[in-house]
C-alpha cells in the first residue's frame, strides 16, 4: 500500500526517469571500474593514474558554468537527450581506438573528460526539471529514490560486473555503457516536459532569462546567477563543506585501483566486487536519507555524512584485509549517499527554479574543481610515501574541515528554514 501511494505521489514520469537513470548508471558503473584498470595496463605511474580522475573532474568543473546557463535557457529535455547520445558515441569511439591499438593515456583522458562534461550538463538539466516532474513536497523522497537507483547501478551492479567483463574482454564494459546511454536517451525522450529556463507562462522573461538584447548574451545570464549565489550565505557554506569532502574523496578514489590491486592484492574482478559490495551499503543509505532528513534536518545529515567519510578513510588506511576494507569503504558510501541527498534537496529549496541551472552550476564548479586538486595532491603524497598514507591524510583533512565548517553550516541552514 505504501509503495503504491508513493508511486502515485511521485508520478509516472518520475518512475520512467528512475528506470532510465538506473540503466545508464549501471553502464557507468562498468566504466568506473574499467577505465582505471585500463589505465593500469598503460602505466604504473601513480600521478598519471590519478590524472584520469583529475581530468574527469576538471572537465566537469569547466563544463559547469556553460551547462548551468544552457539548462536555464534551452529545452532541458533535448539537452538531456544530447548528453546521453554524445556520451554513448564517445564510448564507441574509445572501443574503436582500443581495437585499433591506439588507446593510450591521452585517449583515456579525452574520454574521461567528455563523459564528465556530458554528465554535468545532464545532471543540471535534470535537477532543474525536477519541479516540473515532482511536487515540491516530495523532492527529498524523489531525490533519495533517484540517488538510490543511481548508486545501485553506478556503484553496485555496474562495478560488480565491470571487473569480470574487463577480464573477459577489455572492450565489453565500454560497449555495454554505450548501449546503456542510448537506451536511457530513448526512455527520457517522452518523460521530461519541454521546458526552457524561465518562469512558466511568461515566455522566459523576468528573473530567469534576461530580456531584449541580453536574452542571447551569456555574460548577463552568468552574472545574474553569480549574484544570486553570492547572496545566499547558507549556499556558500554548503559549497565549502561539500568541496572539502570532494577534495578528500578525490585523494582516495584516484588511487583506489592501486590500493585494491597492490595493498589488498585483489584481482580485476575482486576490485569490481570491492566497489559493488561497499556500494550496497550506500544504496541502503540513499533509500533511508529522506527519512533521516525529515527527522534530523538537512544540515545534520550532511555533517554526519562528512563524518562518515572521515571514519572510512582512516579505517581503510590501517587495514590490509579485503573484508574489512569493504566495510570501511561502505561507510564512506553511506556517508556520501545521505550527504548528497541532503545537499541536492537543500539547493533545490534555496535556489529559485528559473535560476537553478546558473546558480547550481557555480556550486558544481567549485565542488568539481576540488576533486582533481585532491586527486593530484593524493598522487603526490602517495608518490613520496604510500597509498595507505595518502588515504590516512584524506581522513585527517576531512575531520579538520568538518570541525571548521560544520557548526556554521548548521546555524545558517537553520536560520534559512531549510529542513
DRENLUM-362719 format. One line per 8 residues: number of its first residue (from 1); their letters; for each residue x, y, z of C-alpha. Coordinates in steps of 0.001 Angstrom, whole numbers, plus 500000, padded with zeros to 6 digits. Example, Ala and Ser with C-alpha at 12.3 -4.5 7.8 and 13.67 -1.06 7.14 Angstrom:
2
1 = as = 512300 495500 507800; 513670 498940 507140;
end
This chain:
419
1 = xxxxxxxx = 500000 500000 500000; 502804 502399 500890; 504677 501632 497673; 501519 502195 495601; 500884 505539 497317; 504474 506605 496722; 504181 505706 493039; 501094 507918 492699;
9 = xxxxxxxx = 502685 510818 494567; 505864 510845 492505; 504078 510229 489203; 504656 508016 486172; 507147 510441 484582; 509399 510245 487627; 509429 506464 487623; 510342 506339 483934;
17 = xxxxxxxx = 513175 508751 484699; 514089 506458 487592; 514345 503481 485225; 516397 505463 482700; 518763 506581 485459; 519230 503035 486723; 520074 501703 483259; 522535 504489 482467;
25 = xxxxxxxx = 524110 504321 485938; 524696 500582 485613; 526627 501226 482414; 528577 503998 484147; 529485 501560 486901; 531062 499227 484381; 533307 502037 483121; 534076 503263 486654;
33 = xxxxxxxx = 535952 500002 487122; 537155 499549 483542; 538854 502921 482935; 541225 502726 485966; 542010 499097 485083; 542739 500131 481502; 544958 502956 482750; 546817 500469 484925;
41 = xxxxxxxx = 547649 498419 481806; 549128 501522 480171; 551243 502911 483057; 552220 502300 486678; 552956 505963 487356; 550725 506945 490294; 550372 510584 489255; 549442 509536 485700;
49 = xxxxxxxx = 546802 507122 487016; 545423 509804 489326; 545339 512041 486261; 542384 510069 484881; 540251 511165 487830; 541758 514650 487744; 540913 515045 484052; 537387 513770 484569;
57 = xxxxxxxx = 536620 516174 487392; 538404 519123 485777; 536254 518687 482681; 533178 518527 484910; 534227 521781 486556; 534896 523564 483262; 531549 522382 481914; 529603 523507 484980;
65 = xxxxxxxx = 529068 527176 484090; 528075 526766 480427; 525991 523724 481362; 524128 525695 484020; 523356 528533 481645; 522263 526083 478959; 519937 524371 481440; 518242 527718 482129;
73 = xxxxxxxx = 517970 528876 478504; 517364 525816 476310; 514927 522927 476191; 516037 520746 479093; 514664 517515 477639; 516612 517989 474418; 519715 518853 476429; 519443 515601 478378;
81 = xxxxxxxx = 518971 513608 475181; 522012 515182 473510; 524189 514442 476561; 523236 510756 476587; 523722 510345 472848; 527084 512153 472922; 528363 510017 475813; 527352 506804 474054;
89 = xxxxxxxx = 529068 507904 470847; 532302 508791 472683; 532406 505362 474319; 532003 503680 470946; 534917 505817 469754; 537018 504514 472649; 536160 500947 471661; 537287 501652 468091;
97 = xxxxxxxx = 540570 503136 469345; 541156 500073 471537; 540531 497816 468555; 542984 499883 466502; 545617 499716 469255; 545824 503476 469813; 544064 503705 473185; 546841 505424 475145;
105 = xxxxxxxx = 546618 507701 478199; 545704 510699 476033; 542684 508828 474642; 541655 507800 478164; 541968 511371 479414; 539910 512683 476483; 537203 510064 477011; 537050 510719 480757;
113 = xxxxxxxx = 536787 514475 480143; 533962 514285 477585; 531977 511839 479720; 532292 514199 482696; 531085 517193 480674; 528076 515237 479428; 527277 514004 482943; 527480 517510 484429;
121 = xxxxxxxx = 525202 519027 481793; 522730 516170 482090; 522607 516381 485897; 521975 520145 485955; 519217 519886 483344; 517582 517003 485204; 517721 518682 488615; 516342 521907 487155;
129 = xxxxxxxx = 513469 519913 485618; 512529 518227 488884; 509896 520802 489960; 508136 520157 486620; 508050 516411 487320; 507731 516077 491110; 505626 518064 493593; 507838 520256 495870;
137 = xxxxxxxx = 506614 518390 498961; 508171 515171 497655; 511553 516494 496499; 513510 514789 499292; 511812 511432 498636; 512300 511740 494867; 515960 512688 495240; 516620 509792 497606;
145 = xxxxxxxx = 514936 507282 495278; 516781 508606 492240; 520149 508604 494018; 519475 505131 495388; 518964 503649 491918; 521881 505706 490615; 524079 504309 493384; 522778 500780 492850;
153 = xxxxxxxx = 523688 500946 489180; 526874 503029 489224; 528401 501551 492354; 526831 498102 492839; 525505 496408 489700; 527965 498057 487310; 531206 497597 489279; 530167 494059 490209;
161 = xxxxxxxx = 530249 493094 486544; 532777 495633 485279; 535867 493819 486537; 534586 490474 485262; 533761 491859 481813; 537135 493619 481649; 538880 490343 482444; 536903 488564 479699;
169 = xxxxxxxx = 537431 491265 477072; 538600 494811 477712; 536114 496320 475261; 532984 494771 476778; 532381 497272 479648; 532665 500230 477273; 530300 498724 474686; 527753 497955 477413;
177 = xxxxxxxx = 527936 501509 478778; 527429 502980 475304; 524304 500866 474851; 523009 501956 478270; 523286 505623 477258; 521315 505025 474067; 518578 503125 475949; 518415 505869 478579;
185 = xxxxxxxx = 518018 508520 475860; 515129 506555 474368; 513358 506405 477743; 513911 510078 478576; 512560 511478 475308; 508936 511166 476418; 509049 511912 480144; 510698 515298 480738;
193 = xxxxxxxx = 508495 518278 479762; 509846 520579 477065; 510751 523420 479434; 513059 526297 478586; 514597 528165 481530; 512493 530960 482965; 509208 531072 484821; 506450 529174 483107;
201 = xxxxxxxx = 503880 531217 481323; 505896 534373 480712; 507904 533252 477720; 511078 533069 479708; 511180 536749 480580; 511659 538116 484072; 514003 536793 486714; 515102 533680 484856;
209 = xxxxxxxx = 516048 534888 481373; 517198 538422 480507; 515072 540285 478005; 515920 542308 474911; 519469 542178 473563; 520676 540440 476752; 518468 537443 476036; 521164 535661 473994;
217 = xxxxxxxx = 524219 537049 475792; 525962 534710 478192; 527654 537226 480490; 524466 538892 481850; 522971 535452 482470; 526073 534226 484303; 526365 537442 486308; 522759 537100 487425;
225 = xxxxxxxx = 523351 533558 488660; 526613 534523 490384; 524914 537400 492221; 522195 535060 493487; 524817 532548 494580; 526896 535102 496498; 523788 536485 498196; 522936 533146 499801;
233 = xxxxxxxx = 525284 532591 502733; 523934 529089 503518; 524728 528065 499943; 528301 529359 500262; 528855 527291 503401; 527234 524257 501793; 529605 524547 498834; 532622 524845 501132;
241 = xxxxxxxx = 531618 521761 503124; 530840 519608 500093; 534048 520773 498378; 536175 519675 501327; 534572 516231 501204; 535117 516093 497435; 538787 517054 497792; 539386 514178 500193;
249 = xxxxxxxx = 537324 511808 498060; 539485 512742 495065; 542611 511821 497041; 541228 508360 497782; 539369 507363 494636; 542070 508476 492221; 544281 505710 493626; 541642 503237 494802;
257 = xxxxxxxx = 542512 500816 491994; 546164 500830 493151; 545067 500303 496772; 542883 497355 495750; 545429 495717 493445; 548654 496159 495432; 547628 496755 499065; 544683 494352 499235;
265 = xxxxxxxx = 546098 492139 496425; 542772 491835 494599; 542256 490725 491003; 540428 492990 488498; 537233 491115 489312; 537953 491495 493014; 538375 495241 492583; 534940 495451 490985;
273 = xxxxxxxx = 533497 493303 493754; 535060 495579 496400; 533242 498579 494908; 529998 496658 494451; 529785 495291 497987; 530658 498645 499529; 528070 500346 497328; 525347 498024 498625;
281 = xxxxxxxx = 525588 499890 501924; 525476 503199 500065; 522249 502219 498310; 520664 501468 501685; 521864 504848 502909; 520328 506638 499944; 516962 504959 500477; 516924 505975 504149;
289 = xxxxxxxx = 518234 509512 503591; 514842 511167 503078; 513583 509772 506400; 516799 510846 508117; 516479 514338 506681; 512875 514673 507857; 513891 513687 511366; 517230 515424 511820;
297 = xxxxxxxx = 517315 518150 509153; 519485 518599 506080; 522399 520219 507917; 522867 517382 510392; 522538 514782 507631; 525251 516496 505561; 527560 516850 508582; 527097 513218 509601;
305 = xxxxxxxx = 527762 512128 506034; 531052 514041 506040; 531994 512496 509392; 531324 509017 507989; 533763 509594 505127; 536481 510646 507574; 535987 507475 509652; 536000 505398 506465;
313 = xxxxxxxx = 539311 506719 505153; 541092 506349 508472; 539896 502744 508699; 540929 501924 505133; 544405 503332 505734; 545221 500918 508555; 543710 497679 507234; 545126 495136 504800;
321 = xxxxxxxx = 542042 492910 504990; 539775 492979 501945; 536746 492106 504076; 537354 494989 506478; 538145 497301 503564; 534723 496541 502064; 533068 497529 505324; 535114 500715 505712;
329 = xxxxxxxx = 534539 501772 502097; 530854 501022 502649; 530772 503556 505487; 532070 506141 503014; 529364 505182 500526; 526642 505621 503150; 528034 508993 504178; 528279 510290 500624;
337 = xxxxxxxx = 524803 508990 499739; 522989 510693 502615; 525044 513881 502281; 524316 514072 498538; 520573 513797 499052; 520729 516472 501741; 522863 518719 499537; 520682 518435 496411;
345 = xxxxxxxx = 517436 518912 498326; 518913 521908 500145; 519947 523546 496864; 516508 522925 495382; 514987 524754 498375; 517438 527651 498368; 517705 528363 494625; 514806 529766 492551;
353 = xxxxxxxx = 513742 527279 489903; 514297 529659 486985; 517872 530285 488176; 518708 526761 489281; 520962 525946 486349; 523164 529015 486699; 523330 529146 490494; 523713 525384 490756;
361 = xxxxxxxx = 526491 525458 488173; 528618 527753 490355; 528246 525250 493199; 529184 522367 490901; 532150 524314 489511; 533728 524703 492955; 532904 521150 494050; 534181 519580 490827;
369 = xxxxxxxx = 537405 521581 490922; 538094 520208 494396; 538218 516622 493105; 541096 516956 490585; 543044 519030 493089; 542561 516255 495627; 543450 513585 493068; 546717 515265 492082;
377 = xxxxxxxx = 547593 516023 495706; 546881 512407 496586; 549080 511198 493753; 551949 513345 495005; 551507 512201 498614; 551413 508555 497544; 554485 509017 495341; 556619 510216 498265;
385 = xxxxxxxx = 555091 507880 500858; 552448 505218 500087; 548837 504862 499025; 547628 503954 502572; 549353 507094 503898; 547546 509162 501264; 544212 507700 502371; 545017 508464 506021;
393 = xxxxxxxx = 545853 512076 505145; 542471 512323 503377; 540687 511157 506525; 542510 513679 508717; 541746 516525 506280; 538078 515520 506295; 537985 515731 510105; 539610 519173 510169;
401 = xxxxxxxx = 537224 520568 507532; 534185 519233 509375; 535259 520819 512655; 535848 524179 510959; 532739 524307 508740; 530142 522026 510296; 528824 524259 513127; 528483 527324 510879;
409 = xxxxxxxx = 526643 525291 508232; 524141 524014 510788; 523435 527537 512058; 522993 529040 508579; 520665 526326 507311; 518562 526519 510459; 518305 530302 510099; 517231 529888 506438;
417 = xxx = 514483 527477 507475; 515930 524551 505470; 514841 521156 506696;
end
